[in-house]
Amino acid sequence: MCTEAKNGINWVAVVTMMFLCGMIAFVTYLGQPLSNVWKAQEAIKNSTMLAMLGNAMVFVAYLFMGIPAGKLLGRVGYKKTALIGIAAGFVAMAVQLVSGKLPMDGGVALPYGVYLVGGFIGGISACLLNMVVNPMLNLLGGGGKRGNQLNMAGMTFNSLTATVTPLIVGSLIGAVTAETTMADCDLLMYIALAVFAVSFVIISLIAIKDPEQAVVTEKIGAFAPLRFRHCLLGVLAIFAYMGVEAGIPGVMTQWLTSEGGPLAATGNAAAIAGSVVAVYWLLMFIGRLIGAAIGGKVSSRVMMTVTTLAAILFIVAGTATTGVPAQMPGITTEGGFSVRMVEVPLAAVFFALCGLCASVMWPAIFNLATEKLGKYTAAASGLFMTMVVGGGIFQVIQGVVCDNFSYMVSFIVPGLALAYIFVYAVGFSKPAANIEELVK
């Protein structure tokens, strides 16, 4: 069977990589709705920080796996790395399933600890899959504009899966009460296990040829790119960006489903909150489509400047409109499963709009931070993967602010992160004038 078009692109491999992009989103954001279940437990009740820690563990794993994942890729190749990543995802779901089977009469510490371990293993899975799809799509496209197009297409599919995941999970969980436990999520976890098992079989049967890599004669250290100011500050910008991407929907979920919160009287807060978060990811999907369309005409620096300013304005508007009602499409289980307009605070609409702004930030920051790095680009990519840990650290920080002040005050955290990214784009993202000499 012919798997390549006349232009030499292996479309079977491309579709496979797109599928893996979806798997990354699935394993990364499955934990956000599940955090509501743990928050309902008496031992950690009303602790937003502890509730968000499960999803944060996914991002923490990147700190430990970012560089080792790159080494594994070079040692065993793309297909085996992908299979190891999928297997890790299966183990992660199995561990979290076990956490719901452990007795709670001895306290929540052991079951919750096992759940956190599952989240960490899930992060290992996502990191390994990321290491495969990002360079593979670029190489399958032959680099340049075509490679960038395939990467952007992969990111849009990632966003589409991130849109669907909270919808499905929120609907399966339904109303969360003080009696709800992880054992009530067994159906969801069995579905997740089946997804990973089937994915492993599919990828095993597909032939994926490792592309030829350019030979780098000079050994470059993992941290060597940090000697260039625009790269160092760009790596920090990615760290901040992950706090924005993960923190806004994470805290929004906690706020909308909290006791006495804006959706408490509906009886199906988890489903509606899942719908609102899905809109955030849907807007990110739309934004990436727009970014792919205008990327050849609008510079990364301009994109960053406009989107960070807009996101800051949306956050300010959101914190000022918590008591103003609004309507948006949502899923409700009240009176049967249905999709209809639901009432939410106007603030939720503004926070969801931040997804549109965040959509182009990762590729834009990456482009700015690796500009003219030459042979240091691959090492810089490994550092970027490591800095995904920002998604976990910022979530914990924002959760602490929630617990000690309020949900709305906590949005200062992603606001400050956006302010840093704006300053980086405007004033510190240009390479040094003598960059060509420095990279020799």
Protein Blocks (a to p, Z undefined) as FASTA:
>chain_A
ZZbdfkopafklmmmmmmmmmmmmmmmmmmmmmmmmmmmpmklgoilklmmmmmmmmmmm
mmmmmmmmmmmmmmnojmlmmmmmmmmmmmmmmmmmmmmmpcfknojklmmmmmmmmmmm
mmmmmmmmmmmmmmmmmmmnopajllmmmmmmmmmmmmmmmmmmmmmmmmmnmpadfkbc
fklmmmmmmmmmmmmmmmmmmmmmpccddddddddfbacdfklmmmpmklmmmmmmmmmm
mmmmmmmmmmmmmmmmpghiaklmnopmmmmmmmmmmmmmmmmmmmmmmmmmmmmmpcfk
lmmmmmmmmmmmmmmmmmmmmmpccddddddfehpaadddddddfklmmmmmmmmmmmmm
mmmmmmmmmgonlmmmmmmmmmmmmmmmmmmmmmmmmmmmmmmmcmklmmmmmmmmmmmm
mmmmmmmmpccfklmmmmZZ
